[in-house]
């Protein structure tokens, strides 16, 4: 059963972490928006890896 108030496995972000993710996201967005097709594929792959490391269920596996 899910205990939503359980804070043992929560991921918190401070402003430094948020700033790093925002810069990386902006670079990946620019590569996706203005790059050739291989840059778009690479940007999506890197973004998927970054997101997967932040999601609690997937982070435990990686």
C-alpha positions in Angstrom: 0.0 0.0 0.0 1.2 3.5 -0.8 2.1 5.7 2.2 2.2 9.1 0.6 3.4 10.8 3.8 6.5 8.6 3.9 9.5 10.8 3.3 12.3 8.2 3.4 12.8 8.1 -0.4 12.0 11.6 -1.5 14.1 13.6 -3.9 14.5 17.2 -2.9 16.0 19.9 -5.1 17.7 23.1 -4.1 18.2 26.1 -6.3 21.6 25.0 -7.5 20.2 21.6 -8.7 17.3 23.4 -10.4 19.7 25.9 -12.1 21.9 23.0 -13.4 18.8 21.2 -14.8 17.4 24.4 -16.4 20.7 25.1 -18.2 20.9 21.5 -19.4 17.3 21.6 -20.5 17.8 24.8 -22.4 20.9 23.4 -24.2 19.0 20.2 -25.1 16.0 22.1 -26.3 18.1 24.3 -28.5 19.8 21.1 -29.9 16.4 19.6 -30.6 14.8 22.7 -32.0 17.6 23.9 -34.3 19.9 20.9 -34.9 19.9 18.2 -37.6 18.1 14.9 -37.1 21.0 13.2 -35.4 21.3 16.1 -32.9 17.5 15.8 -32.2 17.9 12.1 -31.5 20.9 12.7 -29.2 19.1 15.5 -27.3 16.1 13.3 -26.7 18.3 10.4 -25.5 20.2 12.6 -23.1 17.0 14.2 -21.8 15.5 10.8 -21.3 18.5 9.8 -19.2 18.3 13.0 -17.1 14.6 12.5 -16.5 15.1 8.8 -15.6 17.7 9.7 -13.0 15.1 12.0 -11.3 12.1 9.7 -11.3 12.2 7.7 -8.0 11.0 4.4 -9.5 13.6 4.4 -12.3 16.3 5.9 -10.2 16.4 2.9 -7.9 17.1 0.6 -10.9 19.8 2.8 -12.5 
